[in-house]
Amino acid sequence: MTSYREFLNGRPSAEKELKAYLDLLGPEWHKKEFKLAAKDPDYGVREAVTALANSDGGEVFLGVNDSRVVVGTSATEGSLTQTLRQNTARREEWCETCLTNVVRDVLAIPLDGERGRVLVLEVFPPGVPVFVQTDDDRDGLLYCYRDGGSTHRAGTFTAIRRYRETRAAQILRTLYSELSRASQRIRRNASLPPLLDPPLPYYARVLSDGSLYRYLPQDDLDFIMGGPNGGAGYADAYLRFVAVVQRFRAKSGIPWENVTVEILAQNQANSLGDYPTEISTAVKQLQSHLKLRGILVE
């Protein structure tokens, strides 16, 4: 469970549900931020959104204090949106200064009595540096990020380094998730077409647009692409499996939507080998590599 929305699981949002969710949380940690802001969203809210967006994303609870006590705020979604826009900040293609663009959704939870509401902001990392405006000057911009449970402000060099590290971690996590989902589908003997249309689309995209080479350090590149000594890349077994499937697809008269690993094995026993196990092993090896890098995955 990574967000309040996931906790709700389709149930209507209410104060009772919010308190139950807050009770499950430990002290404020790197993906949660609590802001009192009893009247109007202020600089602290914008800084919290910016710091989470420059890290791994997370949630801002507006109307909840640092002790996770629900206090409430009179702020509305409209006033929040106006604050997050940072209308007088400089706009550039290479960065983000309109903070509404890094807030995926806002949940408004009405409170009993005249305490107003709690606003829960879901923040995501956009893939570019995000800046908070420090004053009305359009160039008065600051880069901040989360480290543990604290928000830090960074100078230019630290901002660039942190952004590159965060972007690399995001790429590696997504590569892991993509291959893990494919492996699970194969081991469940599920229908094969979704695995091929196209195979590993995220991997193909970051390879073609140069993101792999731009953000990953050399040891990560060696692991993903195959080392200088000829080692197999992380997706090698999966792509060889896909080649077998595509050959079978070209000559098989079986309705394609009905093709599973079991059917493939019955018809391509000599070519299939033990790819399901090899792919599962590749997933575990990638998970171990990420763990050594301090990158946690589910």
Buried (B, 14 or more C-beta within 10 A) or exposed (E): EEBBBEBBEEEEBBBEBBBEBBEEBEEBEBBBBBBBBBEBBEEBBBBBBBBBBBBBBBBBBBBBEEEBEBBBBBBBEEBBBBBBBBEEBBEEEEBBBEBBBBBEEBBBBEBEEEBBBBBBBBBBBBBBBBBBBBEEEBEBBBBBBBEEEEBBBBEEEEBEEBBBBBBBBBBBBBBBBBBBEBBEBBEEBEBBEEBBEEBBEBBEEBBEEEBBEEBBEEEBBBBBBBBEEEEBBBBBBBBBBBEBBEEBBEEBEEEEEEBBBEBBBEBBEEBBBEBBEBBBEBBEEBBEBBEEBEBEBE
